């Protein structure tokens, strides 16, 4: 699901196929990232509650619908449907699929939580290295719409297998330590009141604003 960051390799083929502008195409990526952020913000407790396996399966459902829906949307030349499928549904699927393995992994390394999280996120971003060239090749061979159908089928198969594999550690010490971390640390409500949390969110929104401004400036020149 880290392939979302390889969206740029698909912008030109989508523009050519549907006759839409660069800003309209890149807006799909922005929508997906927006829903990713909203999902990780508001569904974190839900993911923890249902566990990694069910979360992974739910992510597979959303992301699979996103990919297959985008295939239909491009085939029908329906831009709003692309925003709904890849932008909204895909963003939710990526957000849930992003949290499930990360929250599970840190339980296996209670004394190196930062390192474990960093390695997981590195893997998420590393997917672009493989997804970008693969999607380019599939698009060149079969077409841009078919790319989402083929890659969607592949992703569903891999995500299903990965979801069924996910489970919390059974080691007693790891469970006890993880429980102590939860019980002694601040609650979500407490964290919301800290200046550190507010600063992070301001930086987040400033970055979004800068990104939107850059897209708005670059789109006319690219067209």
HELIX and SHEET records of a PDB file:
HELIX    1   1 UNK A    2  UNK A    6  5                                   5    
HELIX    2   2 UNK A    8  UNK A   18  1                                  11    
HELIX    3   3 UNK A   22  UNK A   42  1                                  21    
HELIX    4   4 UNK A   44  UNK A   50  1                                   7    
HELIX    5   5 UNK A   52  UNK A   75  1                                  24    
HELIX    6   6 UNK A   79  UNK A   82  1                                   4    
HELIX    7   7 UNK A   83  UNK A   89  3                                   7    
HELIX    8   8 UNK A   90  UNK A  108  1                                  19    
HELIX    9   9 UNK A  113  UNK A  142  1                                  30    
HELIX   10  10 UNK A  144  UNK A  165  1                                  22    
HELIX   11  11 UNK A  172  UNK A  184  1                                  13    
HELIX   12  12 UNK A  188  UNK A  192  1                                   5    
HELIX   13  13 UNK A  195  UNK A  222  1                                  28    
END                                                                             
